[in-house]
Amino acid sequence: MTHQCPYCQAELGSIALVGKCEACSGPYRATGTSKLWLYAAVFFGILFGPVFLVPILAQNGLDPKSGIGIAMGVIGSVTALMFLGALAMRMLKFEKG
């Protein structure tokens, strides 16, 4: 999926929430829904480790306050953040700025 300029339909080389098209110099910005998805992905990605993963690890006998328990929580958060962030970036839509 490529992101296109809302003015000239040229492919945007880089993804930014606000920018100008290199082909026609038309300003564009991400829609409010796209920004909401991106912020939700960051929020839930960060919360995944401590809220969801660490209690599951604690039920299986791993101490959440130990070094390995903290590391698993951080790794889970980073992995979820990368996955949800990639999905949110694919769903970006742009409007005329």
Secondary structure, DSSP 8 states (H G I E B T S, - for coil): ---B-TTT--B-SS--SEEE-TTT--EEEE-HHHHHHHHHHHHHHHHIIIIIIHHHHHHTT--TTSHHHHHHHHHHHHHHHHHHHHHHHHT--EEE-
